Structure formats: C-alpha cells, structure tokens
Amino acid sequence: MLAQIAKLPLLVILMGISALAMLLPAGFGWMIGEFFEARVFLYGALLFGFLTSFLAIAMADRPRSTRPRRHLVALLGLFVLLPLMLAVPFHQAVRTTTFLNSYVEMVSALTTTGATLFDDPTRLARSVHLWRALVGWLGGLFIWVGAIAILAPMALGGFEVRARFGARRAGATFRDDRLGAGLNQITRVADISERIRAYAIRLLPVYTGLTLALWICLIIAGDGAFVALCHAMSTMATSGISPVGGPAGGGAGYAGEMVIAAFFIFAVSRLTFASDMQAGELRRLHKDPEIRMALAIVIVLPLFLFFRHWVGAFEVDEEQNLLAGIASLWGSFFTVLSFLTTTGFESSAWSDSRDWSGLQTPGLILMGLALVGGGVATTAGGAKLMRVYALYLHGLREMEKLVHPSSVGGSGTDARHMRGRGAYMAWLFFMLMSMSVALVSALLTLTGQDFENAMALTIAALTTTGPIATSAMAEPISYGALSDTAKLVLAGAMILGRLETLAIIALFSPEIWRR
C-alpha cells in the first residue's frame, strides 16, 4: 500500500497530507467548543480526501518521467496550487474575508513567510490560528525534504556554491559529507522519487520530535499549551506565525525566548539535523562555516547596539541600571537571531533595546539580517549564509593578492573551489536577487505604494520574513489594507523568494528539460 502511494505524483501526495492535516484543527475546535470551525475543517478533510483519492486512482498506473524537472515543477506547484486547497477551509471558517485574502494568507503560511492580512489576532478563532501555524509547519517540512532531495542533486537552493561541476552533472557527482554517509549513497544512486521517500522517512521523526520537545519546554516555561504549540511549530518552520503577536504576548517570558533561541540553531545549519548526529558529527558543529558566521553576526551586532548607547551615556554622564542594560542586550541578541533566521519574532525587551541604542526604528538592520538569511537546506529564507561565506572567502583572498600578488591560495581543493567557482555562483545569485528586488518593488509602486513601503514589502516577501513590514518601519504596514493587485504581487514574490530565482530560471533551461 505504502509503495503504491509513494509512486503517485508528488503534488497528489501533498494533497493527501494536507487533507489529513485538516483533522487536527477540526478536533481541536471540537474540544474547545468552536463547533462551526470544527465542522468546516472536518468537511474540508472529507471533501479533499475524496478528491485526492479519485486523483490517486486515476493516476495510479500512469507512466511518469523520472527527469528532475518533473519534481522541480511539482515543487513550484506546491506553493502555487496547494494554497488554493488550503484556503478553502480557512475562507469558510473566517466568513468575513475574501477568497483572495485566504489564498494569500495560505501562500504566506506555506512559504513560511508569516505575513498576515489580519492585524487583529482576536478576529480569528483559535482553531484557525492553529491551521495557520500547522500550514507553516508543513511548509517547513516540505522545504527540509525538498531542498535535500530535489534541489541538492540539481545544484540549486544554495548547493550550487559547493557543487564541484555545476548543475549539469550535479545529479551524478554532487557530494556533501554533511548529509551523512547513508544519505550520500542514496543521492548518488537513487532516482529523485526514491530520494524524496528516503529523506521524508528520515527527517519527519526529527522534525516532529524537535517540535514536540520545544512545545514541552515552552509549556514548562509558562506558555499555555495552545500558544506553546503554535510558537513551537512557527519556530521550527521559521514562519513567525503567532496567535498572540509573538513570544512577547505569551506567558513564557525570557525563559521561553531562551528556549526558542536555542532551537533557532536548526535554521542556521543543516548539519544540526541532516546528518547521523553522532559524536564525531557534533564535534564538527563549531567548524561549520554557517554556524560560525551566524555566531559572529549575533554577537557583534547586539554588542554594537549596546555599546553605541554606552558611549553616548558616558559622554553626557548618564547613569543606567545594570538590569536595564542586560535586558537591552538580550532583546538585541534574540531579535537579531530571529530575523537572521527569517522568523521575525521580537523579544519582549526589544523596545528597551531600541531605547538603549537610540535607534527607534532600526529597519535597515532588520532588513539586512533577513537578506543574509539562514543556512542552506533549512527552513530559513534570504540569500543564505553559505553564499555570504563564499563571497567573504573570495574577498579575503583578493585582499591577500593585493599585498602579495604572486601568492598561491592554499587550504585545499574545496577552499579553492569555494573562493573561485563557489564565489562566482554566489555573486550570480546576488545579482539575480537584486534584479528581483528591483522588479517586485517597481510592481508594488505601480499599485500605489511609496518607495519605502514597496521596498520593505519586497524584502519581507523575497526573504520570507513577513514581520519586517510591521517591525522595521516607523509606521507599520498593514497587509490587509493593500490592494488586490498588490496582494497578488506579494504572493508571487513569496513563492519566488521561497524557491529562489535560480530554481525558477532552471525550469526554463533546455538542459533541464532534456534530462
């Protein structure tokens, strides 16, 4: 039975998973007395369950191509078509919104952007909030599996930086020892359908177990079970979806923020979950370039904001108590790490941090962090730390050549590749991303947005960090107040930011269609 299901088209399998997921908010709504919402999600599960079954029966014996482009198209269909199905119970449960708003909301959740069109959280029932968080959690799981099983063999999604022979032969020659020996063997010899099945079986227990562990820790820290579950799923998926406006609105306080910050490590490097996690692997964490770069950012930037006030206070002979300084430092650390992983949670001490640093709306800092983004093959968006690291190595080598023009770069074949071909691919991606920012912001200005708002909305969508529009601006931008055209542009930008420009361009490559 399972073998027959595994042979179905990827989009049909994802439809079945989504239909089953509707049973969770249905059961939760029935338990807390939200009977109308419970019936909506139950009927949605039955309707789409039957529809998926009919599609599965119709397509069970149809021969399918094993070419990688089929799965890349399925990944695109996941973010374009699946939200149409997910929006149906959302639209029926809310009752006071349009289907377009529901579709954009589901695109935002599934791409782990977390931009919500409902500024007032009390407008939505708790079962609907759970559905938003659950869709975001499923989107994070799909990215975990899809990035390693589909994008890695095609040298896309950040893997092109380390791929030794580019996209043309990546499916046959790509090797990354950070995935674990067993997974490497699958990558070399199995077809993509088999890889998807193997990685899903391996990563689902890890993803679910980490979410449950974070949920329990947040409950112990003081959050209610419902809020803790939403925050746990949003943290693992880096969606930033919350029924209470983030950790500051919960009851866990600083203890809950510390727990969430510890789990952000899984959005910094895939070495933390896509390996055998043996003792030898764990000892290599401190050598991982993505972790080291993220650590440098989250240490240097909060200290800069902290000492900026310290110097100013010293000049005017101002005194501040120690606890205020510590709270300010923690608020900066948590918020910087949150936006670096493109989650978008704000610390409850973030307002104190802004007051301490003297930067009331440090929007450029938050947008810059989101543009850098998290690790390759994680749920985080942005440009990815590995690409930034490749450009850093290239720049360092170029400065060395200015001092010693006849010097020869060492550190082995991998380092030379990273400084050369890897840096070239990283720079190519940054140019494509810059063009995407210019195009999307221009389209948003045509819908009536001014330059600042258009730029903030563009970066929020392309980096899948929806809270930027409300946290980085002096006057928060309301997604719900945008025109229908602007909402559609943002939905397209979210999908583009989630899949990345290189993957979209690869769909039009004749070489991909021949394989």
Summary of the structure (lengths in Angstrom):
residues: 515
radius of gyration: 22.8
end to end distance: 29.7
largest distance: 79.1
contacts: 1830
relative contact order: 0.10
helix: 73%
strand: 0%
